[in-house]
Amino acid sequence: MIARARGRVLESNGSYDIFPDIYSLCWDCLESDLAQLRLYMLREFAPAASRKLFELFEQLPSSDDKEIVYPFVHECKQIIDARIQEICGWFIRPVFRRDRYSLRMLISTTLSIVRELDYEYKFTEEVIASEDISLNRGSFDVFGDALFVLLGNAARHGKRDGHIRVVTNALGPKNNVVQLEIASEVSTREQFEADVSRINTAFKKDAQEIAQAAVQEGFSGLMKLAGLIRRVRSPVVALWADADEENLRIIFSLRLPSEITVTRIRGQ
């Protein structure tokens, strides 16, 4: 890589921007070690922290004490899990800023991140997405948030060894509208019915409840996603879910323009 970058600088008489190559080289050197650290945080440190919290809870002398403390313990566990996932996000190679971004690459990257969240995830994956579908920065941000939530829900509430299928299509006369479909399998009818109820409730919440969800749900909530989608100014925007009761499948569908103006400040 160094020799190639040097050649490009010489060929361009010094006008070639070498920063992306240096950036990529640094990540190439660090990425494997950071991946191991990320796995340790998710698969060993997080479960150990939860176990220790539970042990302290079990040492409380009476059931009355446990009843009083339980909400605090539950909140602590949620905060710990959210913070660990946030920290692990620091160790993932960011996509270098450019004018256009590949949706297929974003899907594959998000699937890899979701798979690392739980060592019990054994799902198979299928991605049908054209390499020609590209997004601007605003659309990339919204799709990135949506994919993390929808794929995370598909993995968390679906069969551990099930199949997750992601299909994308470019729509409209100019192919500037992208429709995304995520289908996942559910293990039991009881789980299927619970999932359908949970999804319908999340998508029907009002604006105030959605605003609260941004705090309560952390990084993985459907209500937070519903609120984000509602802030995208475009008549083509849509988010919905279909329930395939016969085959015990949940299908999330999302439609967004491939170019979106900034809808919010990142991190808010």
C-alpha positions as CSV (number, residue, x, y, z in Angstrom):
1,M,0.0,0.0,0.0
2,I,2.8,2.4,0.9
3,A,4.5,1.8,-2.5
4,R,1.2,2.3,-4.3
5,A,0.5,5.5,-2.5
6,R,4.0,6.8,-3.2
7,G,3.5,6.0,-6.9
8,R,0.2,8.0,-7.0
9,V,1.8,11.0,-5.3
10,L,4.7,11.0,-7.9
11,E,2.3,10.5,-10.8
12,S,0.1,13.4,-9.7
13,N,3.1,15.7,-9.1
14,G,2.2,16.0,-5.4
15,S,-1.6,16.7,-5.9
16,Y,-2.8,13.3,-4.8
17,D,-4.6,13.2,-1.5
18,I,-2.6,10.6,0.5
19,F,-4.7,10.9,3.7
20,P,-7.2,8.2,2.8
21,D,-4.4,5.7,2.2
22,I,-2.7,6.6,5.6
23,Y,-6.1,6.3,7.3
24,S,-6.7,2.8,5.7
25,L,-3.2,1.6,6.6
26,C,-3.6,2.6,10.2
27,W,-6.9,0.7,10.5
28,D,-5.3,-2.4,8.7
29,C,-2.7,-2.5,11.4
30,L,-5.1,-2.2,14.3
31,E,-8.3,-3.8,13.1
32,S,-7.6,-7.4,14.1
33,D,-6.6,-6.5,17.6
34,L,-9.6,-4.2,18.1
35,A,-11.9,-7.0,16.8
36,Q,-10.6,-9.3,19.6
37,L,-11.1,-6.5,22.2
38,R,-14.7,-6.0,20.9
39,L,-15.4,-9.7,21.2
40,Y,-14.0,-9.8,24.7
41,M,-16.2,-6.8,25.8
42,L,-19.3,-8.3,24.3
43,R,-18.9,-12.0,25.1
44,E,-16.9,-12.0,28.4
45,F,-16.9,-8.6,30.1
46,A,-20.6,-7.8,29.6
47,P,-21.9,-11.3,30.9
48,A,-19.5,-11.1,33.8
49,A,-20.8,-7.6,34.8
50,S,-24.4,-8.9,34.6
51,R,-23.5,-11.9,36.8
52,K,-21.8,-9.8,39.4
53,L,-24.8,-7.5,39.5
54,F,-27.1,-10.4,40.0
55,E,-24.9,-11.9,42.7
56,L,-25.1,-8.6,44.7
57,F,-28.9,-8.6,44.2
58,E,-29.2,-12.1,45.6
59,Q,-27.2,-11.2,48.7
60,L,-30.0,-8.8,49.8
61,P,-31.4,-10.1,53.1
62,S,-35.1,-10.0,52.4
63,S,-37.7,-10.2,49.6
64,D,-38.8,-6.7,50.5
65,D,-35.4,-5.3,49.9
66,K,-35.2,-7.2,46.6
67,E,-38.5,-5.7,45.5
68,I,-37.3,-2.2,46.2
69,V,-33.9,-2.6,44.6
70,Y,-35.0,-4.7,41.5
71,P,-35.9,-1.6,39.3
72,F,-32.6,-0.1,40.0
73,V,-30.7,-3.3,39.2
74,H,-32.7,-3.7,36.0
75,E,-31.9,-0.2,35.0
76,C,-28.2,-0.7,35.8
77,K,-28.0,-3.8,33.6
78,Q,-29.6,-1.9,30.7
79,I,-27.2,1.0,31.1
80,I,-24.2,-1.3,31.3
81,D,-25.2,-3.2,28.2
82,A,-25.9,0.1,26.3
83,R,-22.5,1.6,27.3
84,I,-20.6,-1.6,26.4
85,Q,-22.2,-1.6,23.0
86,E,-21.4,2.1,22.5
87,I,-17.7,1.5,23.5
88,C,-17.5,-1.4,21.1
89,G,-18.7,0.9,18.3
90,W,-15.5,2.9,18.8
91,F,-13.5,-0.1,17.7
92,I,-15.3,-0.6,14.3
93,R,-13.6,0.8,11.2
94,P,-15.6,3.8,10.2
95,V,-16.5,4.3,6.6
96,F,-14.2,7.1,5.1
97,R,-16.3,10.1,4.2
98,R,-17.0,10.4,0.5
99,D,-19.8,11.6,-1.7
100,R,-21.6,8.2,-2.2
101,Y,-21.8,5.0,-0.1
102,S,-22.6,1.4,-1.0
103,L,-25.8,0.1,0.5
104,R,-24.7,-3.5,0.1
105,M,-21.5,-2.8,2.0
106,L,-23.5,-1.2,4.8
107,I,-25.8,-4.2,5.1
108,S,-22.9,-6.7,5.3
109,T,-21.0,-4.6,7.8
110,T,-24.1,-4.2,10.0
111,L,-24.8,-8.0,9.9
112,S,-21.3,-8.6,11.1
113,I,-21.7,-6.2,14.0
114,V,-25.0,-7.7,15.0
115,R,-23.6,-11.2,14.9
116,E,-20.9,-10.2,17.5
117,L,-23.5,-9.0,20.0
118,D,-24.3,-12.5,21.2
119,Y,-22.2,-15.6,20.9
120,E,-25.4,-17.7,20.7
121,Y,-26.3,-16.1,17.3
122,K,-25.9,-18.8,14.7
123,F,-28.2,-17.4,12.0
124,T,-27.5,-17.8,8.3
125,E,-27.7,-14.7,6.2
126,E,-28.7,-13.9,2.6
127,V,-28.2,-10.5,1.1
128,I,-29.6,-9.6,-2.3
129,A,-28.5,-6.1,-3.1
130,S,-27.1,-4.5,-6.2
131,E,-23.7,-3.0,-6.1
132,D,-25.1,-0.1,-8.1
133,I,-27.4,1.1,-5.2
134,S,-25.5,4.0,-3.6
135,L,-26.5,6.5,-0.9
136,N,-25.6,10.1,-0.1
137,R,-24.4,10.9,3.5
138,G,-27.8,11.7,4.9
139,S,-29.4,8.5,3.5
140,F,-26.4,6.5,4.6
141,D,-26.8,7.7,8.2
142,V,-30.6,6.9,8.3
143,F,-30.1,3.5,6.7
144,G,-27.3,2.7,9.1
145,D,-29.4,3.5,12.1
146,A,-32.4,1.6,10.7
147,L,-30.4,-1.5,9.8
148,F,-28.8,-1.8,13.2
149,V,-32.3,-1.6,14.8
150,L,-34.1,-3.9,12.4
151,L,-31.3,-6.5,12.1
152,G,-30.7,-6.4,15.8
153,N,-34.4,-7.1,16.4
154,A,-34.4,-9.9,13.8
155,A,-31.5,-11.6,15.6
156,R,-32.5,-10.9,19.2
157,H,-36.2,-12.1,18.8
158,G,-35.8,-14.6,16.0
159,K,-34.5,-18.2,16.0
160,R,-30.8,-18.3,17.1
161,D,-30.1,-20.6,14.2
162,G,-32.6,-19.2,11.8
163,H,-32.3,-17.5,8.4
164,I,-32.2,-13.7,7.9
165,R,-32.8,-12.5,4.4
166,V,-32.2,-9.0,3.2
167,V,-33.4,-7.8,-0.2
168,T,-33.1,-4.3,-1.7
169,N,-34.6,-2.8,-4.8
170,A,-34.2,0.6,-6.5
171,L,-37.6,2.1,-7.4
172,G,-38.9,5.1,-9.2
173,P,-38.2,6.4,-12.7
174,K,-34.7,7.5,-11.7
175,N,-34.0,4.6,-9.4
176,N,-33.6,7.1,-6.6
177,V,-35.9,5.4,-4.1
178,V,-34.6,2.3,-2.2
179,Q,-36.9,-0.3,-0.7
180,L,-35.3,-2.7,1.9
181,E,-36.9,-5.9,3.2
182,I,-35.6,-7.9,6.1
183,A,-37.2,-11.3,6.7
184,S,-36.4,-13.5,9.8
185,E,-37.8,-16.7,11.3
186,V,-39.3,-17.0,14.8
187,S,-39.0,-20.2,16.8
188,T,-42.4,-20.6,18.4
189,R,-46.0,-19.4,17.8
190,E,-46.0,-17.7,21.3
191,Q,-42.8,-15.8,20.4
192,F,-44.4,-14.9,17.0
193,E,-47.5,-13.4,18.6
194,A,-45.4,-11.5,21.2
195,D,-43.2,-10.1,18.4
196,V,-46.2,-9.0,16.4
197,S,-47.7,-7.2,19.4
198,R,-44.4,-5.6,20.3
199,I,-43.8,-4.3,16.8
200,N,-47.4,-3.0,16.3
201,T,-47.2,-1.2,19.7
202,A,-43.8,0.4,18.9
203,F,-44.9,1.7,15.4
204,K,-48.2,3.2,16.8
205,K,-46.7,5.3,19.6
206,D,-47.3,9.0,19.6
207,A,-44.6,11.7,19.4
208,Q,-44.1,12.2,23.1
209,E,-43.7,8.4,23.8
210,I,-41.2,8.2,20.9
211,A,-39.2,11.1,22.3
212,Q,-39.0,9.3,25.6
213,A,-38.0,6.1,23.8
214,A,-34.8,7.8,22.5
215,V,-33.6,7.7,26.2
216,Q,-35.3,4.5,27.4
217,E,-34.5,2.2,24.5
218,G,-30.9,3.3,23.9
219,F,-29.5,2.1,20.6
220,S,-31.9,-0.7,19.8
221,G,-35.5,0.5,20.0
222,L,-38.1,0.3,17.3
223,M,-39.9,3.4,18.7
224,K,-36.7,5.4,18.3
225,L,-36.5,4.2,14.7
226,A,-40.1,5.1,14.1
227,G,-39.4,8.6,15.3
228,L,-36.3,8.9,13.1
229,I,-38.2,7.8,10.0
230,R,-40.9,10.4,10.7
231,R,-38.4,13.2,10.6
232,V,-37.2,12.3,7.1
233,R,-38.8,14.9,4.8
234,S,-39.9,12.9,1.8
235,P,-43.3,11.6,0.5
236,V,-41.8,8.2,-0.3
237,V,-40.7,7.3,3.2
238,A,-42.4,4.3,4.8
239,L,-41.7,1.8,7.6
240,W,-43.9,-1.2,8.2
241,A,-43.9,-4.9,9.2
242,D,-45.7,-7.9,7.9
243,A,-46.5,-11.1,9.8
244,D,-46.3,-14.4,8.0
245,E,-48.2,-16.6,10.5
246,E,-48.1,-19.7,8.4
247,N,-44.3,-19.8,8.2
248,L,-43.7,-17.9,11.5
249,R,-41.8,-15.1,9.8
250,I,-41.5,-11.4,10.5
251,I,-40.8,-9.1,7.5
252,F,-39.7,-5.5,8.1
253,S,-39.9,-3.2,5.1
254,L,-38.3,0.3,4.8
255,R,-38.5,2.7,1.9
256,L,-36.3,5.8,1.7
257,P,-34.9,8.1,-0.9
258,S,-31.2,7.4,-1.8
259,E,-30.5,11.1,-1.1
260,I,-31.6,12.7,2.2
261,T,-30.8,16.1,3.6
262,V,-29.5,16.1,7.2
263,T,-32.4,15.3,9.5
264,R,-30.6,15.7,12.9
265,I,-27.3,16.2,14.5
266,R,-25.5,12.9,14.9
267,G,-25.6,11.5,18.4
268,Q,-28.9,13.3,19.3
